[in-house]
């Protein structure tokens, strides 16, 4: 599809509603979009290509936008294949077109393509500019947001930030209007969440720019209330809780731990009006669980012992939290076991190894099924969680 960002800046990306998994792991209920842009001026700049799944559609859009002209530059913001798959094809089709990237871009490029770039590469550094005539692009490096070669660029005339993967979200461009934060949050914490310090670095650079529009490589073009989107990114990348509430995450083998989790949800709901979310780790989207763990200020995790360790779905959840740098939260624990308690120990050791994670109260231990004495302990734990 072709959309006007402005009169001279066109969107030439494509929706991929049939894609079920992004990066072969993140579920896509509504598919994905791959964004690409072209600036039409005295000189023409194309900003990124798109995934090979939409090669023909992308070239179709580009040809229509060009109207018989040829591009002078291809700006390579990010080499991940969903954005860079057609670099070699575009370079072959337009042999006079220059390739614009930073030193890391061109160091990594041969890993993906066999292109002779020596006489056609334009290597840019921090705050270097590219003059197109009436438009000028200024480049800013954004390493590890979320690859080391990533850069963004700011178009100074129309005040557009081409933000690479920052401010992206899951879903297609033409999706029905939705809560942007929901899928943007899941996207952020699972893809960029490990790199909060680097996102903070990019936000500091962006704060010095008079941005009127944000054009990401995934998700909708953002044109209004930019302080809302930037504010969420600031909260997320500082590892601050977005919602003052409680996330109950549980794994259950035969239903005993599930009943404990549901009872705890009932107890907490009676004691506080703060938002509470509950999720079965075996039956829910694990990456939505990661999203909620970061979203809420507190978490209660309940899991059974298994093979002298921890029930695998619960162990997977903790491993993902660790890999995404889960931190600055308060966590309470409930374990269940029938003959050998190990879940509590494993969970406690894992969370104690995470930065600025505070454990609330003592681990509640349940033997197989919830009994009246266990309910009393869950009541006490609920009080501790609310007051923490």
Helices and strands as residue ranges (DSSP letters): E 3-4, E 9-11, E 14-16, E 21-22, E 26-27, E 32-34, E 37-39, E 45-47, G 52-54, H 55-66, E 73-75, H 81-84, H 87-93, E 98-101, H 103-109, E 121-123, E 129-131, E 136-141, E 151-155, E 160-162, H 180-187, I 188-192, G 193-195, H 196-207, E 213-215, H 226-237, E 243-250, H 256-271, E 276-280, H 286-295, E 296-306, E 309-310, H 312-323, E 330-337, H 343-352, E 358-359, E 364-367, H 372-387
